């Protein structure tokens, strides 16, 4: 029952209803008093207009030459006797000169404040409850609006005119305004709430469709994508973002699958060799020389297996984003020298000559020393040289050059092999990638360049490949000079 309260649709509808309700209530609080004041002001102006008409008519009815200067005509109400109205004329001293029949012999009161205001501003207005109002009006609880007007005509004696009328109609009109608002506000809130609920449902329907499509995605249909809704609203932008994320996840998932399959194949090869040699050795007695060869083969395969595991560990750490502490100053001349020394045995077996070209700084040039991990940097250069040796023909040369170019350290390894086809230049640093149609002379599936790329990135650098104009290719590593600990972290 309460689950719908926590839905986004309910919250949107409730928020819209709350905002509309607050605005409506605020408008009611502000507008109703203004409207009530305007109605009461119009009512008072209407009374003033009636009083002015009566005063003008009294002046006309008694106009003419006076019989003597000592005697002035007395003001008379004449025909002003309307149902619901109460008229009264008073002398300046408060004596009743005339009253309408509707007063039933009663006298309208005149306070000192009303007399003072009437003399000063011509009109004085007040509301009476009880007293005369109690006796005159039905129902008894209605107030009486009383206007007092003071006139000093030129041909008559000064007088006060008082007009009283029930304020019930005005109060009923004002009450009607309040009743209308009290009915309209709940009705408006109901309509707005219903409309907000429907609009929120229509607005969130595409999101619900996206959620259902996303729930149906599994490993078996990972290539499926969410259909793009029409228009270019926020939902469309969200679908595009989700589909882009699914593309990246699919690529990562497929790469993970390939990595596991290739790693299993790479680990299986040395294990199968060891198992096969052990089974052959176990079938019959062997000479000491054959046992020695077996032990040497076991040692070689175990070294191969250890290298594979080290390579996989480096790649796993790179893919997982583990930080590597690179706080030790490392001389890259020493790194290149050590890497070439480690590759001499393989180069001699392939009849390939290694030519290192170290950095010899001038008087104003810096030593190529960076903060990094010496073993990792050495593995980077070793992997590049091993790759060059495997792709070099017998009698070829592999050059390893270290220099400073454009404010960056540059390590270039050149071979004289067949080069890299242009369509595979961007893929040779992928894990386990091998150029199609090119046989592997070592039986390995290629982790070296992927490891070299990871190590270069560890140190804030980059790696690239280019084909040489004279044949072969060159692998280039660029490292920032003076790499700090912060820049070197992944």
N, C-alpha and C positions, 0 to 999 in steps of 0.2 A: 504493500500500500504506500509506504513512504519512499519507495525507490524513485518514483517520479519526481519527488521534491529535489533530488540531487542531480537531475538531468540538466544538461546545458539548455535545453529548450525551456524548461520551467524557469531557470534562472534568468534567461533573456526576457521571457514574457513578464516575469515578476518585476524585473528591473525597469522595463518599459512602463508597466502599470504603476510602479512606485513613482517614477519620474513624472508621469502624466498626473497622477493623483496629487503629488506635491505642488505641481504647477497650478492645477485646478483649484486646490484649496487656497493657495496663496492668492490667486486671482479673486476668489470669492471673498477672502478676508479684506482685500484691498478695494474691490469694486462695489461690494454691497453697501458699505458705509458711504461711499461716494454717491451711489445711486439713491440711497435713502436721504442723504443730505440734499441732493438735487430736487427730489420730490417735495420735501418739506419746504425748501426754498421757493419752489414754484407755487406751492400752496400759499405761502406768506405773500408772495408777489401778487397772487390773485386777490387776496384780501386787501392789499394796499390799493389795487386798481379799483375794487368795489368802493373802498372808502373814499378814494379821490373822486369817483363818479358821484357819490352821494354829496360830498362837499361842494362840488361844482353845481349840482342840481339845487342844493339849498341856497347857494349864492344867487342863482338865476331866479329862483322863486321869490326871493325877498329883495330883489334889486329895485331901484327906483328912488326918488327923492324922499328924504325923511321929512316928517311933519315938523320937526324941530331938531336942533342940534343936540338938545339934551336927551331926546328919545331916539333910540335906534331900534330897528325891527328885530324881533326875536326869531332866531333860527327855528325852523320846523322840519320834522322828518317827512311830512307829507305822505306820499304814497309808498314809501319804502317799508313795506311789511311783507317779507317773504318767509314761507315755511322753512324752518330749520335755521333761520338767522335771527339773531337777537341784537336789536339796535337800541342805543341809548344816547341821549344828548345831556351834557352836564355843563353847568356854568363854571367859570374859573374857580369859584369857591367850593365846587363839588355838589351843588344843588342840582337835582334831577330836573331837567327842563321838559323832557319827553322821553318816552320809552315805547318800544313796539309791543303790540298785543301779545306776541309770542313769549314775552318775559313773564306774563301772568302776574303782574304786579311786583315782581322781584326786581331787585336793583343789582346791576353788574358792579362788582367791586373795582376800585381804582386805587392801586397802591401809590405811595409817594414816589417810588422808583419809576413807575410807569408814567406818572404825571411829569416828572422831571425829564425823562427821555422824550416824551411827546413834545414838550416845550422846546427841547433842544434839537431833536432830529425829526420832528413832525410826526413820526410814527413810533409807537412802542408796542412790542409783541410779547405776550406771555401765555403760558399754559396753566389752566386752572383745573384742579382735581378736588372733588368734594365741595362742600358749601353750596353755592349757587349752581355749579355744574352738577352736583349730586341731585338737586331738585329739578333741574331743567331737562337733563338728558336721559334718554333711555337707549340702551341699557345704562345702568347707573355708573358702571366702571369706565365709561368713555370720558376722556378729558375734553375740556373746552379751550379752544384757541381764541384768545381775546386780543383784539387790536385796539389801541387807543391812539386817537389822532387829535391834535390841538390846532385850531384854526383861529386866525385873527383877521376876519374880512374887513374891508374898508367901510361897508354899509351896515354891518351888523355888530352885535356884541361878540367878543371872543367866546368860544365854546370848545368843549371836548366832545368828540364823536367816538363812541365805542361800538365795535361790531364783534359779536361772539358767534362762533360756529363750531359744531362738533368736529373733533379731529379723528373721528372713527374711520372715515373713508381713507384718510391719509395713512392711518395705522394699518388699515386693511390692505391698502396697496403695498405698503412696505412688507407686511407679513406675507403677502402674495409673492413678493420677490424672494423672500427667504424660503418659502415653500417650494417655489420653482427650483431654486438652487439645490434644496435638499433632495428633491426628486431627480433632478438632472445629474447631480454628481454621482450617485450610485449607479444610475443608468449608464452614464458616460463611462464610468469605471468598468462596468460589466461589459459594455461593447468594446472598449479599448483592450480589456483583458482577453476577451475572446478573439479579437482581431490580432493581438500580439501573439497569442498562442498559435493561431493559424499561420501567421507570417513567420514565426520562429520555426514552426514545423516545416514550412515550405523552404525556408532558407537553409535549414540543417539537413534536409533530405539528401542533397549531394554528399554531405559529409558522412551520413549513415551509409550511403552506397559505397563510398570509398572504404569505410571501415569493413563492410561485408566483403568487398573484393580483397582487402588486405588479409582478412581472416582465412580466406580460401587459398592463400599462397602457401605452398609447401616446397620441400626439397624436390619433389617430383615435377612440379610445374613452376619452377623458379624463373623460367623465361617468360612467364605471363606478366602482363603489365595492366595497370588500372586505366580504363578508357578515359580519355580527356573530355571533360564536360564542355558544352558550348560556352562561348563567352570568354572574357579575360578577367575574371574576378579573382578573389582570394582563393576560392576553392580550386580553380584551374591552376593557380600558382602552387598550391599545396600538392596537387596531383603531379604536376611536373617535377616538383622537388622529391616526392616519394618515388616516382619512376626513376629519377636520376640516382637516388639512393639505392634502389633495387639493382640498377645497372652496376653500381660499384660493388654492392654486396655479391652479386652474381659473379662478377669478375674475380673478386677476392675468394669466393667459395670455390670457383673452378680452379683458380691458381693454387689454392690449398689442396684441392684434390690431386692436381698434377704433382704438386710438391711431395705429397705423401706417396703417390705411386712411383715417382722417379726416385725418391729417397729409398723406398723399399727395394726397387730394382738395383740401385747402386750398392746398397748394403748386402743384397743377396749375392752379388757376383763374387766378392772375396770369400764369403762363407761357403758358397758352392765349390770354389776352387779348393779351399782347405778340406772340405768334406770329401771331395773326390780323391784328392791325393791321400788322405788318411785311409779311405776304403781300399785304394789300390795297394797301399803299403801293408795293410792288414791281411791281405789275401795270401801272401807267401813271404817267406824269409827274404830279407834284403841285405845287401852288403852295407858296410859302414859308410861308404861313399854315398849310397842312395839315401841313407838316413840323414847324412849331412845336407844333401841337396833338399830333402824334405824339410829339415829344420830351417834352412835358408829361405825356402819358399814360404814356410809358415811365417817367418819373421817379416818377409817382404809383404805378404798379404795383410799381416796384422798392422804393419806400418800404413799400408794403404787404407785399411779399415779405420785406423786412428785418425788419419787425415780427413777421411769422409766425415767421421763423427765431429771432429773439430770444425770442419766447414759447416756442417749442419747446425752446430751450436752457435756459430757466429751469425748465420742467417736467421736462426730463430730469435736471437737477441735483437737483431736489427729489425725484424718484423714486429717484435713485441714492443719495441721502443724503449728498451732498458738503457739508462744513461751509462756512459763509460767515462771514467775519470781520466782526463788527459792533462795532467799537471806536470809531467816530467819533460824537461827540455831534451829534444832529440835532434841530433845532427843528421841531416838527410844524406850527406856524403857517406857517413858510416852506414846508414840504412841501405843505400844502393850497393856499397861494397860488400856488405854481408849477404844481401840477396843474390848478387852475382856468384859469390862463393858457394852458396847453397845449390845453385843451378848448374855448376860446372859438370858434375857427374852426369846428369841427364844430357847436357849439351855434348859431352864427349861421346856418349852412346849414340847420339843422332848425328855426330860429326858436324856440329854447328859451333861456330866461333862466337864467343861473347865479347862484346866491346863496350866497356863502361866509359862514359864521358862525365866526369865529376865536375862540380862547380868550383872554379878557382876565382875567388873574389878579388877585385882590384882594391886599391887603397880606399876608395870612397864607397865600396859596395859591401853589403852586409853578408854575414855568414847565414847559410840557409839552415837555421835552427828554429824549430817550432815546438810548441808544447803538445805532446801527444803520447801515444802508446807505441814504444819502439817495436815490440813484437808484432803488433797489428800492422804497422807501416811496412815492416819487413815482409810480412805475409802478402800485403798488397803488391809490392814489387815482384816478389817471387811468383805470384800467380800470373802477373803480366808476362814475365820472362818465360815461364813454363808454357803459356799459351803461344808465345812467339816461337819457341823451340818446336812445339808440336806442328806448327804450320810452316816451318822452314824446311826447304829441301836440304839434302846432304851437301855439305860444303858451304852452306849459307852462313850468313852473319846476322846476329841479333845485337842491335845497338841500344844501350840504355843511357839516355842523356838527361842530365839534371842541370837546370838553369833557372834564371829569374826573368819573367816576362810580364810586363804590364802590372808590376807590383804584386804578382802572384808567383808562387813556386810552381815550376812546371817539370814534371817527370814524363819523358817520352820514351816508349819502347817500340822500336821498328824491327820488322822482319822482312824477308824477301819471299814470302809465300804467295799464295794465289789471291790474297786480299779478301774483302767481304763484299758480297753482292749488295747493291744499293738497297734492295728491298728488305735486307736483313740487318741494316746498320743499326736500326733502333731496337733490335731484339737480341743482340748478342750478349747483352748484360742480364737477360732474363735467366732465372734459375733453370738449370737442366736443358737450356736451349742448345741445339746443335744444328748447324746449317744443313738443310736437306741435301742428300746425295753426296755428302762429303764424309768419307769413312773416318772413324776414330782410330787413331793409331795406338791409343793407350787403353782402349776399352772403357774409358770413363765418359760420363754423360755431362760434363761441364758445369761445375760449380765455381770454378776459379774466378771468372769475370764477374759473376754475381757477388762473390765475396769481396772482390776488389772494389766494386761499386759501393758496397755497404761500408767498408773501411774508410773509403774516401769521404763518404757522407758523415761518418762518425767524426771526422776531423774538419767538418765544415767545408769540404771541397767537392769536386765533381770529376767525372771521368767521361771521356768521349773517344770515338774511333773515327779514323779517316783513312782512305786508301791513298797510298803514295803514288805519285806520277810515274816513278820508275818501277812499280810493281810492289806487291806486299801491302801491308797496312801499318799504321802507327796508332798506338794506344796512348792517350794523353791524360795525365792526372794533373789537376790544378788544385793547389792547396793555398789557403790564405796565409800570408806571411805574418808571423807573430800572432797566431791563433790563441785566443784567450780561453780559459776554462768554460766561460759561459757560451761562447760561440761554438765550442767544440762539442757541447752536449747535444744529444738528440732531442 
